[in-house]
Amino acid sequence: MQLPAADGVIFEQINDDAGYFYRGKLIEKGRSQYQDYEVWDTPQFGRLFRLDGCFMTSERDEFYYHENMIQVPCITHTGPRRALIIGGGDGGSAEELLKQPTIEKVVIAELDPKVIEIARQHLQAVHHGALDDPRVELRIGDGFRYVMDAPAERFDLIVLDLTDPEGPAEALYSEAFFRGCRALLAPGGALSLHIGAPVFQPERVRALVERLRQVFAIVRPYFLYIPLYGTLWGLATASDTLDPCALAADDVDRRIAERRIGLLQHYNGAVHCAQFALPNSLRELLAQS
């Protein structure tokens, strides 16, 4: 949902009855072929990026989202080599993937070339040059078609780093698309995605988890507070074999050390396990029928 910015105040409405704001200075705004975009400079988060009136990422808090979206399945995997990101044109997910020493190739299938242009110009502190790493291959085009046209290559991780499930991204949250992703996974592979705010969007969160359960044998939703999004936020992994809940905190910390993964500002073994500990209200919301 989109509300107009006034006098340097940036609003986001998270549902029909709630929202929040930040203050900042508008640097750039416009309309690409697909969506409205804005870049702000803010006292709280530094450079901040929005699409269609929704906060996407910022310089100072992107690690909450990207580290947990990527490192949870990557650390659970014995050694991911190939990854596919649908969306993710800001480069934050690619930057996290490149921390894994076994990664050989990352494909970013981004619909909107303007997002990549903005990232290169304004969001260096998010991607840290990952968009130009030789292991990263940029493919501008429809991520839905890329997956459903079934490329011959298989991936150890598929990341849906998308806008909310409405507008251009809606089809990318469908059961048919999840099945297409499953077909592209290598043995032992996993899908990773965000599923929304359980306090403000409970039906969306429930529906996405149920949809994933129709496709994958192991679906693990997990939750953390993301400052830019102003609330508790849900992520999930889905796989036929990979189960992040099978790892103890010591296992996670050992793998981080063995792989010499540095520059983690949020993710560690204790955080890995804690995110899967659901309060009773979320257990009830996500109970399997």
C-alpha positions as CSV (number, residue, x, y, z in Angstrom):
1,M,0.0,0.0,0.0
2,Q,1.2,3.5,-0.8
3,L,0.7,6.8,1.0
4,P,2.2,10.1,-0.2
5,A,5.4,11.4,1.5
6,A,5.0,14.9,2.9
7,D,7.7,17.2,4.4
8,G,10.3,14.5,4.4
9,V,8.1,11.9,6.1
10,I,8.0,8.5,4.5
11,F,4.9,6.5,5.3
12,E,4.2,2.8,4.8
13,Q,0.8,1.2,5.5
14,I,1.3,-2.4,6.5
15,N,-2.4,-3.3,6.5
16,D,-5.7,-1.3,6.3
17,D,-5.4,-0.3,10.0
18,A,-1.7,0.2,10.8
19,G,1.4,1.8,9.4
20,Y,4.6,3.6,10.4
21,F,6.9,6.3,9.1
22,Y,10.5,7.5,8.9
23,R,12.0,10.9,8.2
24,G,14.4,11.4,5.3
25,K,15.5,13.4,2.2
26,L,14.3,12.2,-1.2
27,I,17.3,11.6,-3.5
28,E,15.6,10.0,-6.5
29,K,12.2,8.9,-7.6
30,G,10.5,7.8,-10.8
31,R,8.6,5.1,-12.6
32,S,10.3,2.2,-14.4
33,Q,8.5,0.0,-16.9
34,Y,7.2,-2.1,-14.0
35,Q,7.0,-0.1,-10.7
36,D,7.5,3.2,-8.8
37,Y,10.9,3.5,-7.2
38,E,12.3,5.9,-4.5
39,V,15.7,6.3,-2.9
40,W,15.9,8.3,0.4
41,D,18.7,9.4,2.6
42,T,17.5,8.9,6.2
43,P,19.0,9.6,9.7
44,Q,17.9,6.2,11.0
45,F,18.9,3.8,8.1
46,G,21.1,5.8,5.7
47,R,20.2,5.1,2.1
48,L,16.8,3.5,1.9
49,F,15.1,2.0,-1.2
50,R,11.4,1.6,-1.8
51,L,9.3,0.0,-4.6
52,D,5.6,0.8,-5.1
53,G,5.6,2.6,-1.7
54,C,7.0,-0.4,0.2
55,F,10.4,-0.4,2.0
56,M,12.7,-2.9,0.4
57,T,16.2,-2.4,1.9
58,S,18.5,0.0,3.6
59,E,22.2,0.4,4.2
60,R,22.1,0.0,8.0
61,D,19.7,-2.9,8.6
62,E,19.9,-5.0,5.4
63,F,21.9,-7.7,7.3
64,Y,18.8,-8.7,9.4
65,Y,17.0,-9.7,6.2
66,H,19.8,-10.9,3.9
67,E,21.9,-12.9,6.4
68,N,18.9,-14.9,7.7
69,M,17.3,-15.4,4.2
70,I,20.7,-16.8,2.9
71,Q,22.7,-18.2,5.7
72,V,20.0,-20.4,7.3
73,P,19.7,-22.7,4.3
74,C,23.4,-22.3,3.3
75,I,24.8,-23.3,6.6
76,T,22.3,-26.3,6.8
77,H,23.6,-27.4,3.3
78,T,26.9,-29.3,3.3
79,G,28.3,-27.1,0.6
80,P,26.2,-25.0,-1.8
81,R,27.8,-24.5,-5.2
82,R,25.0,-23.0,-7.4
83,A,22.3,-20.6,-6.4
84,L,19.4,-18.8,-8.2
85,I,18.0,-15.5,-7.0
86,I,14.6,-14.5,-8.3
87,G,14.5,-10.7,-7.8
88,G,17.3,-9.5,-5.6
89,G,18.5,-6.8,-7.9
90,D,19.8,-4.8,-4.9
91,G,22.6,-7.4,-4.7
92,G,22.2,-8.1,-0.9
93,S,21.3,-11.7,-1.3
94,A,24.1,-12.3,-3.8
95,E,26.6,-10.7,-1.4
96,E,25.6,-13.1,1.4
97,L,25.8,-16.1,-0.9
98,L,29.4,-15.2,-1.9
99,K,30.5,-15.5,1.7
100,Q,30.1,-19.3,1.3
101,P,33.5,-20.7,0.1
102,T,31.9,-23.4,-2.0
103,I,29.8,-21.0,-4.2
104,E,30.7,-21.2,-7.8
105,K,27.8,-19.5,-9.5
106,V,25.0,-17.2,-8.6
107,V,22.3,-16.3,-11.1
108,I,20.2,-13.2,-10.5
109,A,17.0,-13.2,-12.5
110,E,15.7,-9.6,-12.0
111,L,12.7,-8.3,-13.9
112,D,13.5,-4.6,-13.6
113,P,16.9,-3.3,-14.8
114,K,16.2,0.0,-13.0
115,V,16.6,-1.8,-9.7
116,I,20.1,-2.9,-10.6
117,E,21.0,0.6,-11.9
118,I,19.8,2.1,-8.5
119,A,21.8,-0.5,-6.6
120,R,25.0,0.3,-8.4
121,Q,24.4,4.0,-8.0
122,H,23.1,4.2,-4.4
123,L,23.3,0.9,-2.6
124,Q,27.0,0.0,-2.6
125,A,26.8,-0.6,1.2
126,V,24.2,-3.3,0.6
127,H,25.8,-5.3,-2.2
128,H,29.5,-4.5,-1.6
129,G,30.3,-5.0,-5.3
130,A,28.6,-8.4,-5.5
131,L,26.7,-7.4,-8.7
132,D,30.1,-7.3,-10.5
133,D,31.6,-10.4,-9.0
134,P,32.6,-12.8,-11.8
135,R,30.7,-15.6,-10.1
136,V,27.4,-13.6,-10.5
137,E,25.4,-13.8,-13.7
138,L,22.7,-11.1,-14.2
139,R,19.7,-12.1,-16.3
140,I,17.2,-9.3,-16.9
141,G,13.8,-10.7,-17.5
142,D,10.8,-12.4,-16.0
143,G,11.8,-14.7,-13.2
144,F,8.5,-16.7,-13.5
145,R,9.3,-17.5,-17.1
146,Y,12.9,-18.3,-16.3
147,V,11.9,-21.0,-13.8
148,M,8.9,-22.3,-15.7
149,D,10.9,-22.7,-18.9
150,A,13.1,-25.1,-17.0
151,P,16.7,-24.4,-17.7
152,A,19.0,-27.4,-17.7
153,E,21.0,-26.3,-14.8
154,R,20.1,-27.3,-11.2
155,F,20.6,-25.2,-8.1
156,D,21.5,-26.0,-4.5
157,L,19.5,-22.9,-3.4
158,I,16.7,-20.9,-4.9
159,V,16.1,-17.5,-3.2
160,L,12.8,-15.6,-3.8
161,D,14.0,-12.1,-2.9
162,L,10.8,-10.4,-4.0
163,T,8.4,-7.6,-3.4
164,D,5.1,-8.5,-1.6
165,P,2.8,-11.1,-3.3
166,E,0.8,-8.6,-5.3
167,G,1.2,-6.8,-8.6
168,P,4.2,-8.0,-10.7
169,A,5.3,-10.5,-8.0
170,E,2.0,-12.2,-7.3
171,A,2.5,-15.2,-9.6
172,L,5.9,-15.9,-8.0
173,Y,4.1,-16.9,-4.8
174,S,1.8,-19.4,-6.5
175,E,1.8,-23.2,-5.9
176,A,2.6,-23.6,-9.6
177,F,5.7,-21.5,-9.3
178,F,6.8,-23.3,-6.1
179,R,6.5,-26.6,-8.1
180,G,8.6,-25.1,-10.8
181,C,11.3,-24.1,-8.3
182,R,11.2,-27.6,-6.8
183,A,11.9,-29.1,-10.2
184,L,15.1,-26.9,-10.5
185,L,16.6,-27.9,-7.1
186,A,19.5,-30.3,-7.1
187,P,19.4,-33.2,-4.6
188,G,19.6,-31.7,-1.1
189,G,18.6,-28.3,-2.3
190,A,16.2,-25.8,-0.7
191,L,14.0,-22.8,-1.5
192,S,14.2,-19.7,0.7
193,L,11.8,-16.8,0.8
194,H,10.0,-14.2,2.9
195,I,6.4,-14.8,3.9
196,G,5.3,-11.5,5.6
197,A,4.3,-10.1,8.9
198,P,2.4,-12.5,11.1
199,V,0.9,-9.8,13.4
200,F,-0.4,-7.6,10.6
201,Q,-0.7,-10.1,7.7
202,P,-1.6,-13.4,9.4
203,E,-3.7,-14.8,6.6
204,R,-0.9,-14.1,4.0
205,V,1.6,-15.9,6.2
206,R,-0.7,-18.8,6.8
207,A,-1.6,-19.2,3.2
208,L,2.0,-19.1,2.0
209,V,3.1,-21.7,4.5
210,E,0.2,-24.0,3.5
211,R,1.0,-23.5,-0.2
212,L,4.6,-24.5,0.4
213,R,3.5,-27.6,2.3
214,Q,1.5,-28.7,-0.7
215,V,4.8,-28.8,-2.7
216,F,7.7,-29.7,-0.3
217,A,8.2,-32.3,2.4
218,I,9.9,-30.1,4.9
219,V,8.7,-26.5,5.4
220,R,10.3,-24.5,8.2
221,P,9.0,-21.0,8.9
222,Y,11.1,-18.8,11.1
223,F,10.7,-15.3,12.5
224,L,12.8,-12.2,13.4
225,Y,12.3,-8.5,14.0
226,I,13.5,-6.5,11.0
227,P,13.9,-2.8,11.9
228,L,13.1,-1.3,8.5
229,Y,9.9,-3.3,8.2
230,G,8.8,-2.2,11.7
231,T,7.6,-5.6,13.0
232,L,8.2,-9.3,13.4
233,W,8.8,-10.7,10.0
234,G,8.6,-14.2,8.6
235,L,11.0,-16.2,6.4
236,A,10.8,-19.8,5.4
237,T,12.9,-22.6,3.9
238,A,11.3,-25.4,1.9
239,S,13.0,-28.6,0.8
240,D,12.4,-32.4,0.4
241,T,15.5,-33.2,2.4
242,L,17.1,-30.1,4.0
243,D,16.0,-29.4,7.5
244,P,17.6,-26.4,9.3
245,C,15.9,-27.5,12.6
246,A,18.2,-30.5,12.6
247,L,21.2,-28.4,13.4
248,A,22.1,-27.5,17.0
249,A,23.6,-24.1,17.8
250,D,27.1,-25.6,18.2
251,D,26.8,-27.3,14.7
252,V,26.0,-23.9,13.2
253,D,28.8,-22.1,14.9
254,R,31.3,-24.9,13.9
255,R,30.2,-24.7,10.3
256,I,30.6,-20.9,10.3
257,A,34.1,-21.2,11.7
258,E,35.1,-24.1,9.3
259,R,33.9,-22.1,6.3
260,R,35.6,-19.0,7.6
261,I,32.5,-16.9,7.1
262,G,33.1,-13.4,8.6
263,L,31.3,-10.1,8.6
264,L,28.1,-11.6,10.1
265,Q,26.3,-8.9,12.1
266,H,23.2,-10.9,13.1
267,Y,23.4,-14.6,12.3
268,N,25.0,-17.2,14.6
269,G,24.2,-20.6,16.1
270,A,22.0,-19.3,18.9
271,V,20.0,-17.0,16.5
272,H,19.6,-19.9,14.0
273,C,17.9,-22.1,16.6
274,A,15.9,-19.3,18.3
275,Q,14.2,-18.1,15.1
276,F,12.5,-21.5,14.8
277,A,11.1,-21.4,18.4
278,L,7.5,-20.2,17.8
279,P,5.3,-18.7,20.4
280,N,1.9,-20.4,20.9
281,S,0.0,-17.8,18.8
282,L,2.2,-18.6,15.8
283,R,2.1,-22.4,16.4
284,E,-1.7,-22.0,16.2
285,L,-1.6,-19.8,13.1
286,L,0.7,-22.3,11.3
287,A,-0.7,-25.6,12.6
288,Q,-0.9,-28.1,9.8
289,S,-4.5,-29.0,8.9
